[in-house]
Amino acid sequence: MSYIFNMLPKPKAIIVMGVSGSGKTTIGELLSEKTGIPFYDGDDFHPEENIKKMKAGHPLNDDDRLGWLEKINEFCIEQIEANTSCIIACSALKGSYRKILRKDIEKSTEFIYLLGDFKLIEERLAGRVSHFMPIALLKSQFETLQPPKHAITVNIADTPEEIVTEILEQLT
């Protein structure tokens, strides 16, 4: 196993982003395994009210997401200040959300955008059994999505191993 942990000149908050079902957790965990950088699922930062709302089939609005995004940002700042990198799976669908996530750590934040089309992601979501996000909310995620201009962008049609290899090449 080859770690790039020490190859990064400074600690980074690496945010693996995309719509639900794009593979954020799978890629984040594999990237963590390959780099030795700890992985955290952004869903774990959601307040219970957000999870209940999504389980009920209601999309989150900007107000729902604000506290969640601020909590993730605060966590990333703590990690950077502790001289530790972290990998976080977080949808980060809008530019304004990414701005919140980067607050006070702009130069220490790297976004990895998992790009995929609706049909492929819908098929993946149909196969999921243990996630609170219902497939019916995928359309609202695509409607909210503002693809990032400054991110490592990878196509999710590739295998997870190929995706992570491409990410590592661009990170280092």
N, C-alpha and C positions, 0 to 999 in steps of 0.2 A: 504494500500500500504506500503510495507516494503522497505525502502531505504538502500542500502549498502554503500551509499556515505561516511558516517563517519566510515565505517568498513574497508575501505582501509587505510593502515598505512600511505601511501604517495599518492599524486596525480598521476594519471596514464593517459597515452594516450592509450586508448583501440581501436585497429584497427580491425574492422570486415572486413575480406578479403575473396576473392573468385572470380570466374569468374562472368561475367554479368549474371544475372538471378538466382544466387545462394541464394538470399534473404538478401543481405547485409543491404539494407535500412529497410526492414521489421524487421529483427532481431535487428538492431541498434536502431530503434525507440522503439521497445518493451523493449529492455534492458535499454534504457534511462528512459522509463516510470517506470520500476521496481526499478531502482537504484537512480533516481533523477540526474544522470549525463547527462549533455547536449549532444545531438546528432547533428552531422554535416555530411552532405553528401559530400564525396570527389569529386563527380562530379561537385559540385559548385565551386571547385577550378581550374577546367580546363579552359585554355584560349579558347576564341571563335574559334580560328583556329583548336584546337583539336576536338571540338564538330562538326564543319563543316566537318572535315575529316571523323569522324566516321559516321555522317549522310549520307555522300556520299558513305559509304560502304568500306572505307579504314581503315585497322587496324593502330593503333598508333605504332610508333617505339620507341626505347629507347630515341632518341633525343626529340621526341614529349613529352614523359612522364617526362623527367628530371625536367623541370621547375615546372610542376604540383606537382611532388613528393616533391620537395624542398619547395614549397609553403605550402603544408600540414605539412611538418616537422617544418617549421618556426611557423606555427599556433600552433602546439602541444607544441613546446618549450615555446611559449608565455603563453599557458594555464598552463603548469607545473610551470613556474616561477611565475605565479599569484596564485599558490597553488590551482589550479582547475583541476579536472579530465575532460576528454572529451572522447566521443565515436565518431569514424570516420568510415564511410563506405568507403573503398578504396580497389580496386582489389588487389594491392600489389602482383602481379603475380610471380615475380622473387625474388630470394634471394637478388640480387643487389638493387632492388627497396625497399625491406624491410630494407636494410642497410641504404639507404638514409632516409627513414622514421624514423629510430631509432637514427640518427646522433645526438650526444650530449645528448640524453635522453634514452640510452640503457636500463638502469635499471628501467625506468619509462614507458616503452612501453610493452604492452601486445597484442599479435596477437590472434585473434579468427578466425580460418579457417573453412569456411563453405564448407564442402566436399559433392559433389554430382556427379552423373554420367552424361554423355553427354545427354543421352536420356531424363532424368527427367528435366534437365535444358532447353533443347531445347523445351520441351512441355510447360514449364513455360514462356519462351520467346515468344512463339507463341501466348500466351494469353495476352501479354502486348500490350497496345495501346498508351501509352503516354511517351515513352522513346526514346531517340535519338539513342540508340545502336541497329543497325539492327541484326536480328537473324543470318544473313550470317557471322557475325564476331565472332560467338561463337567458331567456329573451330580454328581460330587464337588465341583465348584466351586460349583454352585447349593446343594448341601447345606451347604457351609461359609459361604456368603455371609450376612452380617449387614448389611442395608442401613444406610447411615449416616443419622444423625438430623440432622447438621449438615454439609451439603454442597450444592453447586450440583448439582441433579439434572436430567438431560436425557434425553429419550426417544430411543433410537437408531433408532426407526422413521423419524425425520426424515432428511433428507440431511445429509452431513457439513457442508456450508456453513450450513445452518439451525441445526445443533447448535452450531457455533462462534459464530455470530451470537448465539444465546441465551446462551452462556457469556460472551461479551464484554460483553453487556448487564448480566449479573449481576456480573461482575468489576469493572466500572467504575462 
